[in-house]
Amino acid sequence: MHAKKLKCWKCNWEGALAMKYECPVCGNSLEVVYDYEEVNKENLEKALSGCSGLWSFTELLPVRNPEHIISLNEGATPLYRSSEEFECQVYWKDETRNPTLSFKDRPNSVGISVAKEFGFQNVSIASTGNGGASLSAYAAKGKMQCHICIPESTPQGKVVQAEYHGAELVLCKGDYSDSYQYNKQQSEKNKWANMTSTYLNPYTMEGDKTIAYELFIQLGRKVPEWVVVPLGAGAMLTGIYKGFVELKRLGFCSELPKMIGVQAEGCAPIVDAWLNKQDEVQHWDKCRTIAGAIADPLKGYEKDGTRTLHCIYESKGAAVKVSDKEIMYWVKQLAERDGLFVEPASASAVAAIAQLLKERVIKEDETAIGIITAHGLKDSEELEKYIEHAREDG
């Protein structure tokens, strides 16, 4: 393991590896820095020769002792060519195939393994549902106690999943930001390892970046022109970009993808900042969208949205907001054409690709990857309501 230190993404403060959540100088989020000169390229080359799971990339993951790894065989998710006749090459990276049916298994596996290595027995998370359901499974596997704080509006399927894994649940009034703040306070008070996968925990994003490694393998050691990611705070987008940056730094590729962040019209603080060419993201007071998994108003941690915004700028990418109507259209199309049953947040990526093709932002000869974040069964209540309304409307 070649993780060397923690570094502030904003002011470049550096410190030792620890369960630390923000820069002591400027209060911004941290990232894991590796000693890239010491990376065994032969081992990494072997890992890049086939898709065999997240922990095949241990050369670039922050766990020293393999005995501390808590895994449910996450990663190695399939990549499908879209059946929709788009004008460019479009693929879906199907994260529904992870153990708990969402991409959250990647950051949670890495984050909880690091927590285990640092000697924690209690882990916590603020979640819109998928993250909590996932962490509860990994905590059960690692014989650790899991504490979850989620909004009262969280779909029942995600709640039940966490309950069956033995997690302690707190249902918070208000939106995700309220759950975030409550969990942060309780974690600090009780000295729990906070796994909240905004940018709060610097280790969880290391799991997200393995999506980049797998895409590189699955595309025949090529880098796509565009990677399209649904956004809450945006840690997955930044993590995927970091993965490609590392591949380039180590000499495995010469190009980097442009990152596209997608939010619903009813909750789009990052997209609004990008459209207005701002340097900082402002929070939203209220969020109303069917895509609950990405309904993050960023109240109290606007800096997280700003970090995502700057990653989009750095990659020369774009930010897009799509309507609930567009989202639900593509939920149906993915199910009927590709056999993929996805939660609304996932379909936002498809809606964005369709929109950017019309606007000629994505060109005909380019490749775009849409990240399918979670299974439709995760949000079956909302999807059922939509079907019922559709029947009533004739």
MARVOTOR-121147 format. One line per 3 residues: number of its first residue (from 1); their letters; for each residue z, x, y of N, C-alpha, C. Coordinates in steps of 0.05 Angstrom, whole numbers, m for minus. Each point is the difference from the previous one (the first is absolute). Layout:
<lonus>
NUM> a> Z:X:Y:Z:X:Y:Z:X:Y | ...
</lonus>
This chain:
<lonus>
1> mha> 0:17:m24:0:m17:24:0:18:25 | m19:m6:18:m3:18:23:7:m14:26 | 15:m22:m1:10:m12:25:18:20:13
4> kkl> m5:5:25:14:23:13:20:m10:21 | m7:m21:15:18:m8:22:m8:m28:10 | 16:m11:18:m7:m24:14:m9:8:28
7> kcw> m19:m16:10:m11:6:27:m4:m26:15 | 5:0:26:m5:m24:16:m30:m1:6 | m12:m23:m4:m29:m3:5:m6:2:29
10> kcn> 20:m5:17:m5:m2:29:6:26:15 | 25:10:m3:8:23:16:0:26:m16 | m6:m1:m26:m1:23:m17:27:13:m7
13> weg> 22:m14:5:26:9:m9:m2:5:m30 | 14:21:m10:0:6:m29:28:2:m10 | 5:m9:m24:27:2:m12:m2:1:m30
16> ala> 23:4:m13:1:3:m29:m5:m27:m13 | m9:0:m25:m3:m24:m16:27:m13:m4 | 2:m26:7:24:m15:m3:m7:m30:2
19> mky> 19:m17:m5:m5:m29:3:5:m6:30 | m19:8:16:1:m3:29:m22:m20:8 | 6:m17:20:m18:m22:6:m15:2:27
22> ecp> 9:17:18:m14:2:26:6:27:12 | m18:8:18:3:26:14:25:0:18 | 17:21:m2:24:1:17:m6:6:29
25> vcg> m25:8:6:m7:7:27:m12:m24:15 | m21:m13:m12:m14:m21:14:2:m27:m13 | 13:m2:m24:4:m25:m13:m24:m11:m15
28> nsl> m22:15:m2:m24:m9:m14:3:6:m30 | m19:m10:m15:1:3:m30:m8:28:m9 | 8:5:m25:m4:27:m11:m21:m1:m22
31> evv> m10:24:m7:m18:3:m23:7:24:m16 | m8:0:m25:5:23:m18:m22:21:3 | 8:25:4:m19:22:3:2:18:m25
34> ydy> m23:8:m10:m1:17:m24:m8:28:6 | 7:18:m18:m10:28:2:m26:0:m15 | m22:m5:15:m26:m3:m13:m10:26:m12
37> eev> 9:23:10:m8:26:m11:11:3:m28 | 21:m13:m7:13:3:m26:m9:m21:m20 | m16:m19:8:m10:m21:m18:m18:12:m22
40> nke> 6:m6:m25:m16:10:m22:m25:m17:m2 | m22:12:10:m25:m15:1:m12:m6:m27 | 7:16:m20:m9:m5:m27:13:m26:m11
43> nle> 26:m3:5:14:m24:m8:m11:m24:14 | m5:3:26:m10:m22:16:m29:m7:m9 | m15:20:m6:m27:m5:m10:0:m16:m26
46> kal> 19:6:m17:3:m16:m25:7:m29:6 | 18:m4:20:7:m27:7:m23:m15:12 | m18:14:15:m23:m12:13:m24:m3:m19
49> sgc> 4:7:m25:m22:m3:m20:0:m27:m13 | 21:m16:4:1:m26:m12:23:m16:12 | m3:m27:m1:21:m17:12:21:m6:m21
52> sgl> 22:15:1:21:m4:m21:27:m7:11 | 1:m11:24:25:m10:11:11:16:23 | 18:m12:15:11:12:24:13:27:m5
55> wsf> 16:2:m21:16:24:m4:m16:23:m12 | m26:m4:m4:m17:23:m7:m4:19:24 | 6:m10:24:m3:16:24:26:12:10
58> tel> 16:10:m19:26:11:7:m1:24:18 | m23:14:0:m3:23:18:4:m8:29 | m6:m25:6:1:m9:28:19:m24:3
61> lpv> 21:m1:m16:20:m21:2:28:13:2 | 19:m12:14:25:13:8:23:m3:m19 | m4:5:m26:21:m1:m20:1:26:m15
64> rnp> 23:14:1:2:26:m13:4:m3:m31 | 18:m17:m8:7:m2:m28:m13:m25:m13 | m18:5:m19:m13:m23:m14:19:m20:m12
67> ehi> 25:8:m6:19:m19:m11:9:m21:19 | m6:4:26:8:m19:20:m22:m21:6 | m23:4:m12:m22:m18:5:6:m28:m13
70> isl> m3:m20:16:3:m28:m10:m28:m13:2 | m12:m5:m23:m27:m9:0:m4:m23:m19 | m18:m18:7:m8:m22:m18:m30:1:m5
73> neg> m11:25:1:m28:4:m4:m17:m12:22 | 8:5:25:m15:m10:23:m24:19:6 | m18:m11:16:m24:16:6:m22:m4:m20
76> atp> m21:17:2:m24:m2:m17:m12:m28:0 | 0:m13:24:m10:m27:2:m31:1:2 | m13:m21:m9:m30:0:m1:m13:m3:27
79> lyr> m25:10:1:m17:m3:23:m24:m16:m8 | m5:m23:13:m22:m17:m7:m22:m1:22 | m25:0:m9:m21:m5:19:0:m30:6
82> sse> m2:m8:26:1:m28:7:m24:m15:m11 | 4:m24:m9:m22:m17:m9:m13:m14:23 | 13:m1:23:m11:m12:24:m23:18:10
85> efe> m22:m12:9:m23:16:8:3:9:29 | 18:19:4:3:12:26:m23:20:5 | m4:6:25:m22:18:8:6:29:m5
88> cqv> 25:7:m5:7:28:m7:14:0:m27 | 7:23:m9:15:3:m26:29:m7:5 | 9:m22:m12:28:m8:3:14:0:m27
91> ywk> 24:12:1:16:1:m25:28:m11:7 | 13:m10:m22:28:m10:3:18:19:m16 | 20:11:12:21:15:m14:22:m20:m7
94> det> 2:m6:m26:16:m23:m9:29:8:m6 | 17:m1:21:28:7:m3:16:m22:m14 | m12:m22:m6:14:m21:m15:6:9:m29
97> rnp> m13:21:m8:4:10:m28:24:18:m3 | 15:4:21:25:15:m2:21:m17:m15 | 22:13:m10:19:m14:m17:11:m26:11
100> tls> 7:m1:26:11:m25:11:m21:m15:16 | m25:6:m3:m23:m14:11:m5:5:29 | 10:22:11:m7:7:28:0:31:4
103> fkd> m12:8:22:m1:29:7:28:11:5 | 20:m16:5:26:9:7:13:17:m22 | m11:m2:m25:11:17:m21:m4:29:5
106> rpn> m21:7:14:m5:29:6:22:11:19 | 4:m11:23:21:11:17:28:m2:m12 | 5:m22:m14:27:m3:m12:6:19:m22
109> svg> m20:6:m17:4:20:m21:8:27:11 | m15:9:21:6:26:12:26:m1:15 | 4:m21:16:24:m1:17:25:m1:m17
112> isv> 1:m17:m20:24:m3:m16:5:25:m17 | m21:14:m8:3:25:m15:13:22:17 | m8:1:26:12:19:18:30:m8:5
115> ake> 5:m26:3:28:m9:3:17:8:m23 | m11:m2:m24:14:8:m25:6:30:2 | m19:15:9:3:29:1:21:8:21
118> fgf> 3:m16:21:20:6:20:27:m12:m8 | 2:m13:m23:26:m9:m10:8:m28:7 | m18:m16:11:6:m28:7:0:m18:m24
121> qnv> 19:m19:0:0:m20:m21:m6:m28:10 | m1:m3:27:m6:m26:12:m25:4:18 | m19:m18:m3:m24:0:17:m3:m27:13
124> sia> m13:0:24:m3:m25:14:m28:m2:11 | m8:m24:8:m26:m4:12:m1:m26:16 | m14:1:23:m8:m24:14:m29:m5:m8
127> stg> m6:m25:m6:m26:m5:m11:m10:m28:7 | m27:m3:0:m11:m27:2:m3:m12:m28 | 8:15:m21:0:m11:m27:m10:20:m21
130> ngg> m24:11:4:m11:18:m21:17:25:m3 | 8:12:22:16:25:m1:27:m4:m14 | 13:m23:6:25:m5:m13:m2:m6:m29
133> asl> m20:m16:m8:m5:m5:m28:m6:25:m16 | m15:18:13:m7:26:m13:25:18:m2 | 14:4:22:23:18:m1:21:m9:m20
136> say> 4:m27:m3:19:m10:m19:m6:9:m28 | m26:0:m7:m9:9:m27:6:29:m4 | m6:17:20:4:29:m3:30:6:0
139> aak> 16:m15:15:29:5:0:11:m7:m28 | m10:m22:m12:8:m8:m27:m6:22:m20 | m25:11:2:m8:21:m18:18:25:4
142> gkm> 7:6:25:15:24:6:30:m4:m2 | 9:m25:m8:28:m6:m2:15:4:27 | m13:m10:21:10:2:27:4:m28:11
145> qch> 18:m4:19:4:m26:12:m19:m3:24 | m12:m24:1:m21:m5:20:10:m23:19 | m3:5:26:8:m20:20:m25:m7:17
148> ici> m7:m25:1:m25:m9:13:6:m20:22 | m13:4:23:2:m19:22:m27:m10:6 | m4:m26:m2:m26:m12:4:2:m25:17
151> pes> m22:m8:14:1:m25:15:4:m25:m17 | 12:m20:10:4:m25:m14:m27:m12:m10 | m21:6:15:m26:m12:m7:m15:15:m22
154> tpq> 12:20:m12:m13:16:m21:m8:m18:m24 | m25:3:m9:m9:m17:m23:19:3:m24 | 4:m22:m14:20:m1:m21:m7:19:m23
157> gkv> m26:4:m5:m8:17:m22:11:29:3 | 0:9:25:10:27:6:31:1:m2 | 12:m22:8:30:m2:m1:9:0:m29
160> vqa> m12:m16:m17:7:m2:m28:m3:26:m14 | m22:14:6:m5:26:m13:23:19:6 | 9:2:25:22:17:7:26:m8:m13
163> eyh> 5:m26:m1:25:m10:m12:2:7:m29 | m22:m3:m15:0:6:m28:5:30:m6 | m7:17:19:5:28:m4:28:8:8
166> gae> 16:m20:9:28:5:5:7:10:28 | m18:m4:19:5:9:28:19:m19:14 | 13:11:20:17:m16:18:m18:m8:24
169> lvl> m4:m26:4:m18:m10:21:15:m12:23 | m9:6:24:9:m13:24:m25:m13:13 | 1:m26:4:m22:m14:13:7:m3:30
172> ckg> m16:12:17:6:2:29:m15:m22:15 | 13:m12:20:m13:m17:18:m19:16:18 | m22:m12:9:m19:14:17:m22:13:m16
175> dys> m13:20:12:m23:13:m12:7:26:m13 | m21:15:m7:5:25:m14:16:20:17 | m5:1:26:14:18:17:31:m4:m1
178> dsy> 8:m25:m2:28:m7:m3:11:12:m26 | m15:m3:m21:9:11:m26:1:30:1 | m19:12:14:m1:30:3:26:10:14
181> qyn> 8:m13:22:23:9:15:26:m4:m16 | 2:m23:m14:24:m6:m15:3:20:m23 | m22:6:m14:1:18:m22:7:29:9
184> kqq> m11:7:23:6:27:11:30:3:6 | 11:m21:12:29:1:6:17:2:m25 | m7:m16:m20:16:0:m25:m4:26:m16
187> sek> m23:11:1:m5:25:m14:15:23:13 | 1:1:26:16:20:14:29:m3:m5 | 10:m25:0:28:m5:m4:9:7:m28
190> nkw> m16:m6:m20:7:4:m28:m11:25:m13 | m15:15:17:m12:26:m9:m19:m4:m24 | m17:m21:2:m20:m5:m20:m25:16:8
193> anm> m16:8:m19:m26:12:6:m20:m22:7 | m9:0:25:m17:m21:10:m29:6:m7 | m12:m18:m17:m27:4:m10:m20:m16:16
196> tst> 8:m12:22:m19:m17:16:m25:16:6 | m23:m11:m9:m25:16:1:m16:m8:24 | 13:0:24:m15:1:25:m6:30:2
199> yln> 12:14:20:0:29:m1:29:10:m1 | 18:m19:m4:29:7:1:7:22:m20 | m10:m3:m25:6:20:m21:m24:19:m2
202> pyt> 3:25:6:m23:18:0:m12:6:m27 | 14:m6:m21:m9:6:m27:m18:m21:m12 | 4:m25:8:m15:m22:m12:m30:3:5
205> meg> m7:10:24:m29:3:7:m14:19:m19 | 15:18:m12:m11:19:m19:m12:m14:m24 | 11:m23:m7:m12:m16:m21:m26:m13:9
208> dkt> 0:m10:25:m24:m12:10:m24:19:0 | 4:25:6:m22:19:3:m15:4:m27 | 13:m6:m22:m14:5:m26:m24:m19:m4
211> iay> m1:m21:16:m24:m17:0:m24:17:8 | 3:18:19:m22:17:9:m10:18:m22 | 19:12:m15:m7:17:m22:m17:m15:m21
214> elf> 9:m24:m6:m13:m16:m20:m28:m9:9 | m3:m7:25:m26:m8:11:m19:24:m2 | 10:24:7:m17:24:m2:m10:4:m28
217> iql> 17:m4:m20:m8:3:m28:m20:m22:m7 | 6:m25:6:m16:m23:m9:m28:m1:14 | m2:12:23:m26:1:14:m16:25:m7
220> grk> 8:14:m21:m15:23:m9:4:24:19 | 26:3:8:8:22:18:m14:m2:27 | m2:m24:9:m11:m5:27:20:m15:17
223> vpe> m4:3:26:18:m14:19:m16:m23:12 | 11:m25:0:m14:m22:12:0:1:30 | m20:m12:12:m1:m1:29:23:m16:12
226> wvv> 7:m22:m13:20:m18:10:20:m8:m21 | 26:m1:8:21:m12:m17:13:m22:16 | 1:m24:m11:9:m24:15:27:m9:m12
229> vpl> 21:0:18:27:m4:m10:14:m23:16 | 11:m20:m14:16:m20:14:25:13:11 | 8:m8:24:22:13:14:24:m18:5
232> gag> 24:10:m8:25:m10:11:7:20:22 | 17:20:m7:5:22:18:m22:21:m3 | m12:2:m24:m23:18:m3:4:25:m15
235> aml> 23:3:m14:6:25:m14:m21:6:m22 | m10:m21:m13:m20:5:m21:m25:12:12 | m9:m10:22:m24:11:13:4:30:6
238> tgi> 22:7:13:5:27:7:3:18:m25 | 13:m12:m21:3:15:m24:m26:7:m14 | m18:m20:m1:m26:5:m12:m15:22:16
241> ykg> 1:m2:26:m14:20:16:13:28:m4 | 26:1:m3:13:26:m5:m10:11:m27 | m4:m17:m20:m9:10:m26:m27:13:3
244> fve> m18:m12:15:m27:13:4:2:25:17 | 18:0:20:4:25:16:9:23:m18 | 18:m6:m19:9:21:m18:m22:10:m18
247> lkr> m17:m18:m10:m22:9:m17:m19:18:16 | m4:m7:25:m17:17:17:13:27:5 | 25:0:7:15:25:5:m1:18:m23
250> lgf> 1:m11:m25:0:16:m24:m28:7:m10 | m20:m9:15:m28:8:m7:m14:m17:m20 | 11:m24:m6:m13:m17:m20:m22:m18:13
253> cse> 1:m4:26:m20:m16:13:m4:11:28 | m21:m8:13:m6:10:28:0:m22:20 | 2:m25:m9:m1:m23:18:26:m16:m1
256> lpk> 4:m17:20:22:m19:0:m10:m28:5 | 13:m20:m11:m9:m28:5:10:m10:27 | m14:m20:10:9:m15:24:18:m22:m11
259> mig> 23:m4:12:20:m19:m9:m2:m26:17 | m2:m22:m14:m1:m26:13:26:m16:m6 | 15:m7:20:24:m15:m3:m6:m30:5
262> vqa> 10:m17:m17:m5:m29:3:26:m16:2 | 1:m18:20:22:m18:3:m10:m28:4 | 17:m20:m6:m7:m28:5:2:m6:29
265> egc> m17:m19:9:1:m7:29:28:m9:8 | 15:m12:m18:26:m10:7:22:20:1 | m7:26:m6:20:22:2:m16:26:1
268> api> m7:9:24:m18:22:2:8:20:22 | 25:10:0:8:18:22:m15:27:0 | m7:11:m23:m14:25:m1:m29:m4:8
271> vda> m13:m21:m9:m28:m5:7:m2:m5:30 | 18:m14:12:m1:m5:28:1:26:16 | 18:18:m8:2:26:14:m26:15:m2
274> wln> m13:m1:m24:m25:15:m4:m22:m13:17 | m2:m26:0:m21:m13:16:3:5:30 | 25:4:9:5:5:28:2:30:7
277> kqd> m6:16:m20:m1:30:3:27:10:10 | 21:m11:m10:27:9:8:10:23:m17 | 20:14:11:12:22:m15:24:m8:m16
280> evq> 11:m23:7:24:m10:m14:m3:m29:m8 | 13:m8:m22:m1:m27:m10:24:m16:11 | m5:m24:8:22:m18:9:5:m21:m22
283> hwd> 25:m7:m3:7:m20:m21:m10:m28:7 | m2:m17:m20:m5:m28:4:26:m15:m3 | 3:m22:15:24:m16:m2:0:m18:m25
286> kcr> m24:m11:m6:m2:m18:m22:m26:6:m16 | 2:m4:m26:m23:3:m17:m5:m25:m16 | m25:m10:0:m7:m23:m15:m26:5:m15
289> tia> 2:4:m26:m24:5:m16:6:m6:m29 | m21:m8:m14:3:m5:m29:4:27:m15 | m8:22:13:2:26:m13:28:12:5
292> gai> 20:m11:m12:28:7:5:6:29:m6 | m14:12:m19:6:28:m7:m6:20:22 | m17:m8:20:m6:18:22:10:m12:26
295> adp> 18:m19:m1:10:m13:25:24:16:10 | m5:23:13:21:17:10:m3:3:30 | 19:m13:15:m2:1:29:9:26:13
298> lkg> 12:18:m16:8:27:8:22:0:22 | 16:m20:1:21:m2:20:22:21:m6 | 4:18:19:21:20:m3:m10:26:m12
301> yek> m23:1:m12:m12:24:m11:m30:1:6 | m6:m5:26:m28:1:9:m12:28:m4 | 17:21:m2:m10:27:m4:m16:2:m26
304> dgt> 8:m16:m20:m15:1:m25:m29:m9:4 | m3:m22:15:m27:m10:5:m16:21:16 | 14:14:18:m14:21:17:m9:22:m18
307> rtl> 16:8:m20:m9:21:m19:m26:m8:m14 | m1:m26:m9:m24:m9:m14:m24:m1:20 | 5:m9:24:m21:0:20:m12:27:4
310> hci> 17:21:2:m10:27:4:m15:11:m24 | 8:m9:m24:m15:8:m24:m28:m12:1 | m2:m25:8:m27:m13:3:m17:15:20
313> yes> 12:7:23:m14:16:20:m9:27:m11 | 18:14:m14:m6:26:m10:m23:0:m20 | m1:m22:m17:m21:m1:m20:m26:m11:11
316> kga> 0:m7:26:m23:m12:13:m7:m27:m13 | 21:m14:m8:m3:m26:m14:0:m24:19 | 10:m22:m10:0:m25:16:23:m18:m9
319> avk> 6:m20:16:20:m20:m6:m12:m27:4 | 5:m18:m19:m13:m27:0:21:m21:m5 | m3:m23:14:17:m23:m8:m18:m22:m10
322> vsd> 9:m15:m20:m16:m21:m13:17:m25:m1 | m14:m23:0:14:m26:0:10:m7:m28 | 19:m18:m1:9:m11:m26:m23:m14:m15
325> kei> m17:m12:15:m23:m14:m12:m18:20:m15 | m5:23:14:m17:21:m13:15:12:m24 | 26:4:3:15:11:m22:m2:m18:m25
328> myw> 4:m26:4:0:m18:m23:m28:m3:m12 | m20:2:17:m28:0:m11:m4:23:m20 | 10:23:8:m4:23:m17:19:1:m24
331> vkq> 23:m13:2:17:m3:m24:m16:m15:m21 | m13:m21:8:m16:m17:m18:m24:16:m11 | m14:14:18:m24:15:m9:7:22:m19
334> lae> 21:14:5:8:22:m19:7:m12:m28 | 13:m23:0:7:m13:m25:m25:m9:m15 | m19:m12:14:m24:m12:m13:m21:21:m7
337> rdg> m3:21:17:m21:19:m4:8:25:m15 | 25:9:5:9:25:m12:22:m3:m21 | 10:m25:m3:21:m4:m19:27:12:9
340> lfv> 3:4:26:25:12:11:15:m22:14 | 24:m6:m9:17:m20:13:21:16:17 | m3:m2:26:16:17:18:16:m16:20
343> epa> 21:12:10:15:m13:21:m16:1:26 | 6:m18:19:m15:0:25:m2:26:15 | 21:16:0:m1:25:14:m22:18:m11
346> sas> m4:0:m26:m22:16:m12:m27:m8:11 | m4:m26:2:m27:m10:8:m6:6:29 | 20:7:16:m5:8:27:m18:25:2
349> ava> 2:17:m20:m17:24:m1:m29:m7:m4 | m5:m20:m17:m27:m9:m6:m12:m14:25 | 16:m16:13:m9:m14:25:m8:21:21
352> aia> 16:22:1:m6:20:20:m26:15:m6 | m5:5:m25:m26:14:m7:m23:m18:7 | 2:m26:m6:m22:m18:6:m5:m1:31
355> qll> 22:m1:15:m2:m1:29:m13:26:11 | 9:23:m10:m10:25:11:m29:6:m8 | m8:m11:m23:m29:1:m7:m17:m16:19
358> ker> 9:m24:8:m14:m16:19:m3:14:27 | 21:14:7:1:14:26:m14:27:m1 | m10:8:m24:m14:25:m4:18:24:4
361> vik> 26:m4:m3:19:23:1:m3:16:m26 | 1:m15:m22:m5:12:m27:m30:m2:m4 | m13:23:m7:m29:1:m3:m8:m5:m29
364> ede> m26:m6:m4:m11:m8:m26:3:23:m21 | m3:25:9:1:22:m19:28:11:m5 | 20:m14:9:27:11:m2:16:m14:m22
367> tai> 23:12:m7:18:m11:m20:26:m9:12 | 8:m24:m6:26:m11:10:17:m8:m23 | 26:8:1:19:m7:m20:20:m19:11
370> gii> 3:m23:m12:21:m20:8:23:3:m19 | 24:3:11:24:2:m16:11:m28:m6 | 0:m7:m26:11:m26:m9:29:5:m6
373> tah> 18:m10:17:28:8:0:17:m13:m21 | m4:m26:m5:18:m14:m19:m13:m24:m12 | 11:m9:m23:m11:m22:m15:6:m27:13
376> glk> m18:m19:m5:3:m27:11:25:m14:m9 | 9:6:m24:24:m13:m10:25:7:17 | m2:21:16:21:8:18:4:m21:22
379> dse> m21:m14:6:1:m19:22:m12:m27:m8 | 6:m8:m25:m14:m23:m11:7:m26:14 | 24:m2:13:7:m24:14:m19:m5:24
382> ele> m5:21:16:m18:m3:22:m29:m6:m9 | m8:13:m21:m27:m5:m10:m3:m28:m11 | 21:m10:m13:0:m27:m11:m2:m21:23
385> kyi> 15:5:22:m2:m18:23:m28:m1:12 | m13:24:1:m27:1:11:m19:m16:m17 | 2:2:m27:m17:m15:m18:4:m30:4
388> eha> 26:m8:3:6:m28:3:m12:m11:26 | 2:16:21:m12:m9:26:m30:m2:m2 | m12:19:m15:m29:0:m4:m9:m26:m15
391> red> 16:m8:m20:m6:m24:m14:2:m25:18 | 21:0:16:4:m23:18:m23:m2:21 | m10:23:8:m22:0:20:m27:m7:m13
394> g> 1:m3:m26:m25:m8:m14:m17:23:m10
</lonus>
